[in-house]
Amino acid sequence: MGDRPKPSPSIRRVKVLEFCVILAIGLAISITTSWSKGSSQTQSDQRNQFEIKSSVNVVLMHVTVRDRDGNLVGLLNQDNFQVYEDGALQQIESFSHEDIPVTVGLVVDNSGSMKSKRPEVIAAALAFVRSSNSQDEMFVVNFNDGVSFGLPRNTPFTDQPDQLRLALSDVVAMGRTALYDAISDAVGHLKQGNHDKKALIVVSDGGDNASRHALSETMARAVKSDAMIYTIGLFDEDDPDRNPEVLKKLSKATGGDSFLPESIKDVQTICERIALEIRNQYTVTYISSNKKEDGSYRNIKVKVNAPDHGRLIVRARSGYYAPSNTESKRESKALSYESSN
């Protein structure tokens, strides 16, 4: 029997090429099947995570505790705190007392009535910056007839005093007062921040004669943001638009504080006090025992029992809006749509 003829080099190359193609197709099918299973699992996990989150209403609060002399009280523990929602005692889930970074908005009235006060206001705002945590991220909202952000568009936040000084200074004081619009816009901007703890420092006379938003709308948006609002009221005796009650109401509802200094010279000390307070608060969370997703407003009361410290003054947000079933369904549909695409 003669030797079998050897295939030519060109035939061998064709067979090798066919083998490579078959191998590549097999790998592609395997990868596609694996990716499909993984993608399906990821989408399922995302939906499950959302379902868990939407059914658990975690309430976050930052609590300030002072003694009867106005001094900040530290060294308290979780056992000293009791939290009530609509009168029902809640179980505290987490508790801490740390100087954590904050996202802060400086919201400054630049209407015509503030023109003579601007140098002191700018100096006070910068004193706040210097007294804050070096990791804080800040922004500036200037307002008169309209609302404008002081930092460049490509710089939503900064920790640089020079940038903040320019943002506060680069505006002319004139016109009317759109306070409610300014706070609404500032609250919206806070959502872009990287820190869970958020605050606004509002310097104004409390009057409003130019906003599109109503006070009730602004209040609701502020409460839903979880941000603390600190207000400093600066008034002229003959100012017909002065409204300190608005400033007090905003602060009380959000767990901040309101100041009505007798002299413009006191503003710097007040800003330093606010910065120190923010850095020395207790952070408390609880899961509401009320599982209804009805969008209702729920009152919060925080009590501190520490006999060794005497009578204590406790300040925290006075309430919050529960999630609504409609919002949960809308967010769930949005998540499902995004996952499927």
C-alpha positions as CSV (number, residue, x, y, z in Angstrom):
1,M,0.0,0.0,0.0
2,G,1.4,3.4,-1.0
3,D,1.8,6.4,1.3
4,R,-1.3,8.7,1.7
5,P,-0.6,12.0,0.0
6,K,-0.1,14.9,2.4
7,P,-2.5,17.9,2.1
8,S,-1.1,21.0,0.6
9,P,-0.2,24.0,2.8
10,S,-3.2,25.9,1.5
11,I,-5.6,23.2,2.6
12,R,-4.0,23.0,6.0
13,R,-4.4,26.7,6.4
14,V,-8.1,26.5,5.5
15,K,-8.7,23.7,8.1
16,V,-6.9,25.7,10.8
17,L,-9.0,28.8,9.9
18,E,-12.3,26.7,10.1
19,F,-11.3,25.4,13.5
20,C,-10.6,29.0,14.8
21,V,-13.9,30.2,13.5
22,I,-15.8,27.3,15.2
23,L,-13.9,28.0,18.5
24,A,-14.7,31.7,18.3
25,I,-18.4,31.1,17.7
26,G,-18.4,28.7,20.7
27,L,-16.8,31.2,23.0
28,A,-19.2,34.0,21.9
29,I,-22.2,31.8,22.6
30,S,-20.8,30.9,26.0
31,I,-20.0,34.6,26.9
32,T,-23.4,35.8,25.7
33,T,-25.2,33.2,27.7
34,S,-23.2,33.9,30.8
35,W,-23.7,37.7,30.4
36,S,-27.4,37.3,29.9
37,K,-27.7,35.2,33.1
38,G,-25.5,37.7,35.0
39,S,-27.5,40.7,33.7
40,S,-30.7,39.0,34.6
41,Q,-29.4,38.3,38.1
42,T,-28.2,41.9,38.4
43,Q,-31.5,43.3,37.4
44,S,-33.3,41.0,39.8
45,D,-30.9,42.0,42.6
46,Q,-31.5,45.7,41.8
47,R,-35.2,45.2,42.0
48,N,-34.9,43.3,45.3
49,Q,-32.7,46.0,46.7
50,F,-35.3,48.7,45.8
51,E,-38.1,46.6,47.3
52,I,-36.2,46.3,50.5
53,K,-35.3,50.0,50.6
54,S,-38.8,51.2,49.7
55,S,-40.3,49.1,52.5
56,V,-37.9,50.4,55.2
57,N,-38.3,54.1,56.2
58,V,-35.0,55.1,57.7
59,V,-35.2,58.6,59.4
60,L,-31.9,60.5,59.8
61,M,-31.5,63.4,62.3
62,H,-28.6,65.6,63.4
63,V,-29.2,66.5,67.1
64,T,-27.7,69.5,68.9
65,V,-27.5,69.3,72.7
66,R,-26.6,72.4,74.9
67,D,-26.7,73.0,78.6
68,R,-28.7,75.9,80.2
69,D,-25.6,78.2,79.7
70,G,-25.6,77.5,76.0
71,N,-22.5,75.3,75.9
72,L,-22.4,72.3,73.6
73,V,-22.7,69.0,75.5
74,G,-20.6,66.1,74.4
75,L,-19.8,62.6,75.7
76,L,-23.4,61.4,75.7
77,N,-24.3,57.9,74.6
78,Q,-27.2,56.3,72.8
79,D,-28.9,55.4,76.1
80,N,-29.3,59.1,76.9
81,F,-31.5,59.6,73.8
82,Q,-35.2,58.8,73.2
83,V,-36.9,59.5,69.9
84,Y,-40.6,59.7,69.5
85,E,-42.6,59.8,66.2
86,D,-46.2,61.1,66.6
87,G,-45.9,60.2,70.3
88,A,-44.7,56.6,69.7
89,L,-41.2,55.6,71.1
90,Q,-38.9,54.5,68.3
91,Q,-35.9,52.1,68.4
92,I,-32.7,53.9,67.5
93,E,-30.8,52.0,64.8
94,S,-27.5,54.0,64.7
95,F,-25.8,56.6,66.8
96,S,-22.6,58.6,66.5
97,H,-20.9,61.8,67.6
98,E,-18.3,62.7,65.0
99,D,-17.0,65.7,63.1
100,I,-18.1,64.5,59.7
101,P,-17.8,66.5,56.4
102,V,-20.9,68.5,55.4
103,T,-22.3,69.9,52.1
104,V,-23.1,73.6,52.9
105,G,-24.8,76.4,50.9
106,L,-24.2,80.0,51.8
107,V,-27.5,81.8,50.7
108,V,-27.0,85.5,50.8
109,D,-29.5,88.3,50.3
110,N,-28.2,90.9,47.9
111,S,-31.3,93.1,47.6
112,G,-31.0,96.8,47.8
113,S,-31.6,96.9,51.5
114,M,-28.5,94.8,52.1
115,K,-26.0,97.1,50.3
116,S,-24.6,98.7,53.4
117,K,-24.3,95.4,55.2
118,R,-22.4,93.5,52.6
119,P,-18.8,93.9,53.9
120,E,-19.7,92.5,57.3
121,V,-21.8,89.7,55.8
122,I,-18.9,88.6,53.5
123,A,-16.5,88.7,56.4
124,A,-18.9,86.6,58.5
125,A,-19.4,84.0,55.8
126,L,-15.6,83.6,55.4
127,A,-15.3,83.2,59.2
128,F,-17.8,80.4,58.9
129,V,-15.6,78.8,56.2
130,R,-12.5,79.0,58.3
131,S,-14.2,77.5,61.3
132,S,-15.6,74.5,59.3
133,N,-14.3,71.0,58.7
134,S,-11.5,71.2,56.0
135,Q,-13.3,68.5,54.0
136,D,-16.6,70.4,53.8
137,E,-17.8,71.2,50.3
138,M,-19.5,74.6,49.9
139,F,-21.4,76.7,47.4
140,V,-22.8,80.2,47.2
141,V,-26.3,81.4,46.2
142,N,-26.8,85.1,45.7
143,F,-30.3,86.5,45.4
144,N,-32.2,89.7,44.9
145,D,-34.8,89.9,42.1
146,G,-33.5,86.6,40.8
147,V,-31.2,83.8,42.0
148,S,-27.7,83.1,40.8
149,F,-24.9,80.7,41.9
150,G,-21.7,82.4,42.8
151,L,-19.2,79.7,41.7
152,P,-18.4,79.0,38.1
153,R,-20.7,76.6,36.3
154,N,-18.0,73.9,36.1
155,T,-17.3,74.2,39.9
156,P,-20.5,73.1,41.8
157,F,-18.7,73.1,45.1
158,T,-15.4,74.2,46.6
159,D,-13.4,74.2,49.9
160,Q,-11.2,77.2,48.8
161,P,-11.8,80.5,50.8
162,D,-10.6,82.6,47.8
163,Q,-13.1,81.1,45.5
164,L,-15.9,81.6,48.0
165,R,-14.8,85.2,48.7
166,L,-15.1,85.9,44.9
167,A,-18.4,84.1,44.7
168,L,-19.8,86.3,47.6
169,S,-18.3,89.5,46.3
170,D,-19.0,89.4,42.6
171,V,-22.5,90.7,42.7
172,V,-24.2,94.1,43.0
173,A,-26.7,94.7,45.8
174,M,-29.9,96.0,44.3
175,G,-33.5,95.2,43.6
176,R,-36.1,93.2,45.4
177,T,-35.9,89.9,47.4
178,A,-36.6,86.4,46.1
179,L,-35.9,84.6,49.3
180,Y,-38.2,81.5,48.7
181,D,-36.8,81.0,45.2
182,A,-33.2,81.1,46.6
183,I,-33.8,78.6,49.3
184,S,-35.6,76.3,46.9
185,D,-32.8,76.4,44.4
186,A,-30.2,75.9,47.1
187,V,-32.0,72.9,48.4
188,G,-32.0,71.4,44.9
189,H,-28.3,72.0,44.6
190,L,-27.6,70.2,47.9
191,K,-28.7,67.0,46.2
192,Q,-25.5,67.1,44.0
193,G,-23.3,67.1,47.1
194,N,-21.1,64.2,48.1
195,H,-21.9,64.3,51.8
196,D,-25.0,62.9,53.6
197,K,-25.0,65.8,56.1
198,K,-26.3,69.0,54.5
199,A,-26.9,72.5,55.7
200,L,-27.8,76.0,54.5
201,I,-26.7,79.3,56.1
202,V,-29.3,81.9,55.1
203,V,-28.6,85.6,55.6
204,S,-31.6,87.8,54.9
205,D,-34.3,90.1,56.4
206,G,-36.8,87.3,55.9
207,G,-39.0,89.4,53.6
208,D,-39.9,88.2,50.1
209,N,-41.4,90.3,47.3
210,A,-40.1,88.6,44.1
211,S,-40.3,84.8,44.3
212,R,-42.2,82.4,42.1
213,H,-42.4,79.8,44.9
214,A,-44.8,80.2,47.8
215,L,-43.5,79.8,51.4
216,S,-45.5,76.6,51.9
217,E,-43.9,75.0,48.8
218,T,-40.4,76.1,50.0
219,M,-41.0,74.8,53.5
220,A,-42.1,71.4,52.2
221,R,-39.1,71.1,49.9
222,A,-36.7,72.1,52.7
223,V,-38.1,69.5,55.1
224,K,-38.0,66.8,52.5
225,S,-34.3,67.6,51.8
226,D,-33.1,66.5,55.4
227,A,-31.0,69.7,55.3
228,M,-30.6,71.9,58.4
229,I,-31.3,75.6,57.8
230,Y,-29.6,78.2,59.9
231,T,-30.9,81.8,59.4
232,I,-29.5,85.1,60.3
233,G,-31.9,88.0,60.2
234,L,-30.5,91.5,59.4
235,F,-33.1,94.2,59.5
236,D,-33.5,97.9,59.0
237,E,-35.9,99.5,61.4
238,D,-37.9,101.1,58.5
239,D,-37.9,97.9,56.3
240,P,-41.6,97.1,55.6
241,D,-40.7,93.7,54.2
242,R,-38.9,92.4,57.3
243,N,-40.2,89.0,58.4
244,P,-38.3,87.3,61.2
245,E,-41.0,84.7,61.7
246,V,-40.3,83.2,58.4
247,L,-36.6,82.7,59.3
248,K,-37.6,81.2,62.6
249,K,-40.0,78.8,61.0
250,L,-37.5,77.5,58.4
251,S,-34.9,76.9,61.1
252,K,-37.2,75.2,63.6
253,A,-38.7,72.8,61.0
254,T,-35.3,71.6,59.8
255,G,-33.3,71.4,63.1
256,G,-31.2,74.4,62.5
257,D,-31.3,77.7,64.5
258,S,-32.3,81.3,63.9
259,F,-30.4,84.4,65.0
260,L,-31.6,88.0,65.1
261,P,-28.5,90.0,66.0
262,E,-28.9,93.5,67.4
263,S,-25.7,94.6,65.6
264,I,-24.2,93.7,62.2
265,K,-20.9,93.3,64.1
266,D,-22.4,90.2,65.8
267,V,-22.8,88.3,62.6
268,Q,-19.2,87.0,62.5
269,T,-19.5,85.5,66.0
270,I,-22.8,83.9,65.0
271,C,-21.3,82.2,61.9
272,E,-18.4,80.8,64.0
273,R,-20.9,79.5,66.5
274,I,-22.9,77.8,63.7
275,A,-19.8,76.2,62.3
276,L,-18.8,74.8,65.7
277,E,-22.3,73.5,66.3
278,I,-22.4,71.6,63.0
279,R,-19.1,69.9,63.9
280,N,-20.4,68.8,67.3
281,Q,-23.8,67.3,66.6
282,Y,-25.1,63.8,67.3
283,T,-26.3,61.8,64.3
284,V,-29.2,59.5,65.1
285,T,-31.2,57.2,62.8
286,Y,-34.3,55.1,63.4
287,I,-36.6,52.9,61.3
288,S,-40.1,54.2,61.6
289,S,-42.6,51.8,63.3
290,N,-45.2,53.3,61.0
291,K,-45.0,51.3,57.8
292,K,-47.6,53.3,55.9
293,E,-46.4,54.9,52.7
294,D,-49.0,57.6,52.7
295,G,-46.9,60.7,52.2
296,S,-48.1,62.2,55.5
297,Y,-46.2,64.6,57.7
298,R,-44.9,63.0,60.9
299,N,-43.8,64.8,64.0
300,I,-40.5,64.0,65.7
301,K,-39.6,64.7,69.3
302,V,-36.1,64.0,70.6
303,K,-35.5,63.8,74.4
304,V,-32.2,63.5,76.2
305,N,-31.9,62.2,79.7
306,A,-28.6,63.0,81.3
307,P,-29.0,64.0,85.0
308,D,-25.3,64.8,85.5
309,H,-25.6,67.7,83.0
310,G,-28.7,69.3,84.5
311,R,-31.3,70.8,82.3
312,L,-30.5,70.3,78.6
313,I,-31.7,72.1,75.4
314,V,-32.2,69.6,72.6
315,R,-32.7,70.7,69.0
316,A,-33.4,68.5,66.0
317,R,-35.7,68.5,63.0
318,S,-39.4,68.7,64.1
319,G,-40.7,66.2,61.5
320,Y,-40.5,64.7,58.1
321,Y,-42.7,63.5,55.2
322,A,-43.3,59.8,54.9
323,P,-42.7,58.2,51.5
324,S,-45.8,57.8,49.4
325,N,-46.9,54.6,47.7
326,T,-47.2,56.5,44.4
327,E,-43.6,57.7,44.5
328,S,-42.4,54.2,45.4
329,K,-44.2,52.7,42.4
330,R,-42.9,55.4,40.1
331,E,-39.3,54.9,41.2
332,S,-39.7,51.1,40.9
333,K,-40.9,51.4,37.3
334,A,-38.0,53.8,36.5
335,L,-35.5,51.3,38.0
336,S,-37.0,48.4,36.0
337,Y,-36.9,50.4,32.8
338,E,-33.3,51.4,33.3
339,S,-32.3,47.8,34.2
340,S,-34.0,46.4,31.0
341,N,-32.1,48.9,28.9
